[in-house]
Amino acid sequence: MKNTALTQTHEALGAKMVPFAGYNMPVSYEGVSLEHATVRNGVGVFDVSHMGEFLISGPNALALIQRVTTNDAAKLTVGKAQYSCMPNETGGIVDDLIVYMIKEEQYLLVVNASNIDKDWAHISQYNETINAEMRDLTDNYSLLAIQGPKAVESMQSLSSHDLSEIKFYNFIVGDFAGIEHVIISATGYTGSGGFEIYCKNEEVQQIWDKVFEAGARFGIKPIGLAARDTLRLEMGYCLYGNDIDDTTSPIEAGLGWITKFTKDFVNSEALAKEKANGPTRKLVAFELTERGIPRHGYPIVDAQGQEMGTVTSGTMSPTMGLGIGLGYVPTPLSEPGSKIRVQIRKNAVPATVVKLPFYKG
């Protein structure tokens, strides 16, 4: 089990630690509902240093990224980031990721913790003929997500840059919390605004301490992975391993918007065909219309009780106080307003397909 550079800090704060993707991670400190509300209404800090970071450099860097990802990385300019995914050869998804253009001919790929080895092997396989320079920086870097509507105001004193000017999915490399060169990225997995800070392991304790000093009068709190999951689900953001995996295509997962057929990428021909013909199933968002909590793996059934899909993510929404979830259903039932049922133990609880996000902010 790997530790992050802040593991002892989390333990000292009384965090409940759990194994997650091969790391010892804080799942909660004070409880999911409290931590969730802190991020929605104020500012909270997540240690997400378990994420993977690959540096792709050299004259062939863009060619490699274009080959293995679905989005069009040629549209990136220095200081911009892009959400994307890596398709496999059989119609599924290897992983979803963020691509950062650090400078000319240099990109940072940020991948999911559970997929680091798999992703590295997949990209390396395609790099055999492309010959970009690849470096795995995962073990040397830490990542803090400072999230919430008060993130900019509470953190401004820590940087000489105007943080309010960093637009969504843009970033700068600048000074933060007394460290000269960190990535300050206006990205996150919560839907409540804020930043992600990439720094070296030996710098993260200083940054953590200064972040909490600066945020004290704004009620800043450490936040665990459990609240990260409820926050992302209220936005309808996909979680790899639940909502997308090696068997789900970007088209049926609703990721057509990051799947650009203006270029050639892994399995693009088959995915273009699927888009043209329409997928047989789609990932939908739903709200329960009666009491209950949908959970990952629960069957989605029709009026006769016949199984026709599966809940991929589900929870009791802390903000809205009702059961919400994502799941795959046959395409004819994917339109907002469609009626479905979720089998929760002996009860087929009625639900309605809705438009994302659940949380409107």
PyMOL commands that set and color helices and strands:
alter all, ss='L'
color gray80, all
select helices_A, chain A and resi 7-12+32-41+61-68+73-75+113-130+138-140+151-158+163-165+201-218+225-235+256-258+268-277+331-333
alter helices_A, ss='H'
color red, helices_A
select strands_A, chain A and resi 16-20+23-28+44-47+52-57+81-87+93-103+106-111+133-136+141-147+171-176+179-185+194-200+221-222+281-288+299-301+307-316+323-330+339-344+347-354
alter strands_A, ss='S'
color yellow, strands_A
deselect
rebuild
show_as cartoon
